[in-house]
Amino acid sequence: MLILQTPEKMFAACRALRILAQEHSASPVTFGLVPTMGALHDGHLSLVAAAREQCNLVAASIFINPTQFGPNEDLASYPRDFDSDCAKLEAAGVHVLFAPDTATMYPAGNTTTVDPGPIGERLDGASRPGHFRGVATIVTRLFAIAAPDKAYFGQKDAAQVAVLRNITRDLNLPVELAVCPIVREPDGLAMSSRNRYLSAAERSRALVLSRSLTAAKDLARSGETRAEALTAAMLAAFDQDDPDPGARSVSVRVDYAAVVDPETLLPVGDTSNGALLAVAAVVGTTRLIDNLLLPPR
């Protein structure tokens, strides 16, 4: 696996690899990109596996993007385990890894950003002002550097997916977004790099996010289509006593519990045509997100 640190070397390597692969292939070569911030878990590796299955060449990136963190967020403490991440990516079959530093991606005098517009102010964008501007900016730069045919993202970041779909469409970016299912722990907790922050009691309490989604899903399966009722079911789950007595003292603050259109992130009143159930909460001091797609009835 090639490990490259500068945009120039990454651009040249991706171009050269594509040309070399095409010389040995009778059909068009497909190049896949898996952008990450490191601290890799099985959810990330599922994206790599999907890229390996669908593409001739696979690149990944590891970059903890400072512009998507707010002033009081966890940029300094965000998990970092570069050597372990490299070993996982190489074992998974990644051909080239782009791992720049902040000064390389944001050199002095670099002031250009990508503003996703109103969609960037919904769900997580409302709670974390400027977050999706940072996401849109770095992902657009990664697309320009690696020039992938397909880029792989997880459904857990559903709001991010909606934002990126919006900018690729609006900017006519020649890349297909592939969205892979949420990977969960056996007890239902959505895999996240931030799960590393959780104590044992907090981790147990964090299961309330997936329980809230299950409560709304079960209500929807019974025939309920009113978003108001489904939202109430999600919120009610947070008010119930935790099944684990040791977790009951853990503080949980709901950021949002929403029923929205998965493409626009705007609220919907009725879910007959499908909807995204999305929830975010701060468990202890760790902000977690989860979601579930309701299919059309």
N, C-alpha and C positions, 0 to 999 in steps of 0.2 A: 504494500500500500504506500503510495506516494503521500508525503505530508508536506504541504506547502503553506507559506506564511504571507505571501504578497499577492495582491490582485493580478499583477502582471504575470507572475509565474503560474498562478492558477488558470488564468485565461489561456495562456500558451499551452499548458499541459492538457486541459480539456479539449482544446482544438486538435492537438496532436494525437491524443488518444482516439478521438472520434475518427480522424483520417485513417489512422492505423487500423482501427476496428473495421472501417468500411472497406478497406482493401481485402479483408478476409471474410466479407459477408456479401452474399448475393442480394440481400434485402436491406432496406434503409436501417441504419444504426439508430437506436434510441438511447438517449442519455438521461439518466435520472438523478435528481438531487434531493438529499435529505438534510434540510437545515435543522440544526440543534443548538442548544446552549450548553451541551455537555451534561455531566452527571447522568449518564445514560442508564436506562432501565429497559425492561422487556417491551414497553410501549414504543420506545425509539427503535428498538431492534426489529419490531414488527413492521415498521416503515421501511427499514433496510431490506427486510425479507420480501416485501411487496415490490420494492424497486428492483431487486435482483431477479424476481420472477418475470417482471414486465419489461425490463430494459437490458440492453447489451452491456452498458457501462453504468456504474453507480458512483456518484460522488457524495460526500457528506461534508458538512461544515460544523465546526464548534466555535461559537463566538458568543460570549455573554455581552449582549448589546446594551450599553449604558443608556441609550436614548429611550428605551422602553421602560425604564425604572423611574419612579417618582423620587423626590428628594428624601422621603422618609421610608423608602422601601429597602429591600434586602440585597441591593447590588453587591455590597462589600462582603456579605456573608453567604451569597449564593453558592451552592455546592460546586466544588471544583475537584476533579479527579482525572486529569488529562491522561496520564499513563494507562489507567484502567480503561478509559474510554477508547483510547487508540487500540488497545488489545481487543476490545469487544468489536470494534468496527472492522478491524482486519480479519478477525475470525468469522465475521458475518459476510465477508466477501466484498467490502468496499474497495474500490480501485484507487481513489484519490481523496484525501482529506484536506480541506481548507481550514486552517487554524490561525487566522490573523490576530494581531493584538489591536487594542483600541486606537493607538496612534496611527496604525496602518489604515484602518477603516475610516477614521475621522481625523485626517491630518489637519494641521493648523490652516485656518482660512476656509475650511470646507463647511459651507453653510446651507447647502441644498438639502431640502427635506421633501418627503412625499406626504401630502395631507390627504387622507382618505375621505374627507368630507363628513357629512352628518352621520354616516354609519359608524364612523370612528368614535362617536360620542355616546354610543348605546352599550348597554350591559357593562362589560368591564371598562369600556371607554368612558362611561359616566363616573365610575368609581375611581378610575386611574387616569386623570386628564393627561393627554399627550401620549398615552401608552401606545395606541394604535398608530399614531404618527411615527413613532420610533420603529414599530414593527414593519409598517409599510415601507419606510425608508430603507431599513437594512435588507429586507427581503428583495426589494427592487434592485438593490445593489448586488446582492448575491446572484440574482437572475442575470444581470448584465455581465457579471464576471464569469460565471460557469456556463451560461447559455444552455440550460437544460431543456429537454423536450417535455419532461414531466417533473413536477416537484411534489414531494410527499409530506403530508401533514396529518396530525391525529384529530379525530372527531372530538376528543376531550376539549380542545381549544376551538369550540364551535364558533364563537364570536370572531376569533382571529381568522378562521376559514372564510367566514362571510365577508370580512373586510378584504382579504386577499383576493377573493373571487371578484369583488367589486373593482379593485384597482387593476387586476389583469385585464378585465373587460374594458374598463374606461381608458386604459393606456395602451390597449392593443398589444399586450405583452405576449410573445409567441411561446407560451408555456402552458401546459395542461396541469391543473391542480388535481392530485389524487388524494382523496381523503379516506383514511383507514379507520376501522372501528376502534373504540376505546378498549384498552387492555386493562383488565381489573385483577386485583388480588382475589384469591379464592373466596374471601368474605365480602367481596363487592366493592372495596375501595378502589377508586380509579387511580391507576399508577401515575405518579407525579414525582419529579425531582424534589419538590418541596416536602414530600412525605418524610424525608430524612430529618426534617426539623422536629417531628412529632415525638413526644414521649409516649410510653406505652398507653397511658390513660388517654392522652390526646388522640392517639391513633384509633383507639376504640371509639371515642366520641365522634371522630371524623366520619364514621360510618353513617351518621345521620344524614349526610348529603345524599348518599345513594338510597337510603330508606325513604327520604322525602320524594325522590323521583319515582320510586317503586309505588309509593302510595298514590301518586297522581296517575301513574300508568294503570294501576289496577282500577282506579275510578273511571278512567277513560275506557278501559275494556268492558266495564259494566254498562257503557252507553253514554256516559257524561261527556258532553262536548263543550260546555261553557268554560272558558278560560278562567273566569272568576272562581269557579268551584275547584278547578284543578290547582290553581294558585293557593287557595285556602287549604287544600289537602297537603301541599308541600310545606306550608308554614306550620300546619298543625303537627307535623312530624317533629319539628324542632321544639315544640312545647311539651312533648311527651317525655316521661321519665326514660332515661337511657337503660336498656336491658343490662348493661354492665354497671354494677354499683360503683366500681372504682372510677368510672368515667363521669359520674354525675356531677362532680365538683368542677369539671373542666368548663370554662366559659366558652360560649359559642355566640357569635354575633352574625346574624344573617345580613349579608350585603344585598343580595337580591334573590328573589324567587320569581321567575318570569315565564310567561307563555308567549312566544314570539314566532314570527315568520323566520325560518332558518336562513333565508336569503337576504332579507332586509334588516332583520333584528327588531322590527317594529312589532308592538303588541298586537295580538289578534284576539278577537272576542269569542270566536268559535273555532274549534279544532277539526271540524269535519273534513277540511281539505289538508289536514296534517299540520304539525307545529313542532317547534323546538321547546322542550321543557328545560330550563336552565336555572342553575342555582349556584350561588357563591356565598361563602361564609368564612369568617375568621374563627378558627378553632385554636384556643389558647392565643398564640400570637401569629399563627400561620394562616394565610389566606389560601383557601382551596376552592376549586371549581369542579362542576360536574354537569352533565346534561344527558338528555335522552330525546331521541326523535320519535314523534308519534306519526305513524303513517296515515294517509287519508283513510277515512272510513269508507 
